Amino acid sequence: MTDSQPQIPADIAALGYEQARDELVAIVARLEAGQVPLEESLQLWQRGEALAAHCTAWLDGAQARITAVTSASETAAD
């Protein structure tokens, strides 16, 4: 992992894409509601950042697999 990417906690890394996305949506809803104390808001924000990074990594991996399969299919067709 590069220095520009946040460290993803083990409990988040163990989540599937849909689980991480659903938790991120719930966190965003809580923060947008504005009813969370400041300290808890900061903790939720940090967890949300880690969840977003995890989701992005999942999507990037899926895109790479799709690209690899498509490229292999195009090469085989030639």
N, C-alpha and C positions, 0 to 999 in steps of 0.2 A: 504494500500500500504506500502511496506517495505521501509526502508531507502535506500536500494541499487537500487530501481527503481526510475527513474526520474518522477517528477510530470508531468502529462499530462494536458496541457491547455484545458479548456472547449471546445474551438472551434475544437480542434483535437479529443477530446473524443466523440464529436457528429458525427464524420465522420464514414462512413462505411469502411470496409476493403479495398474495391477497390478504393474508393476515397482517402484514406490515402496512399495506395500504389502508386497510380498515382501521387499524389503530391510529394511523396518521390522520385520517379523516376525523376520527373522534377527538383527537387532540386539537385539531384546528377548530372544530366546533366549540370546544370548551374555551379556547383562547378568544375566539371571536365573541363569545357570549359575555366576556368581560367580568365574570363573577368569581374568578380565581385570584387568590392573594398573590402578590408580587413574587415571593420566593417560589411558590408552586408554579407560577407562570414561567419563570426562568427554567425550572426543571423540566416542565412540559416542552418548552421551546427546544431545549437541548435534546430531549428524546425525539422530538419531531424532526430535528435536523438529522439525527442518526437514522431514523426511519426513512426519511426522504433519500438519504445517501444509499441505504440498502435497496430501496425500490429502484433507484436509478441504476445501481449495479445489476440488479436482476434484469431490467429492461435492456441495458447495454449487452449483457450476456445473451439474451434472447435474440437481439438484433445481429450479433456476431454469428450465432448459429444459423439464423436464416440466411445471412449473406454467404456463409460457407456452403450451405446446401444449394442455394441458388447458383453460386459460382460453379460448384461441382456438376450440377445438372446441365448448365450451359456448356461446360467443357466437354461433357460426355455426349452432348447433342452434336458437337462439331465434328 
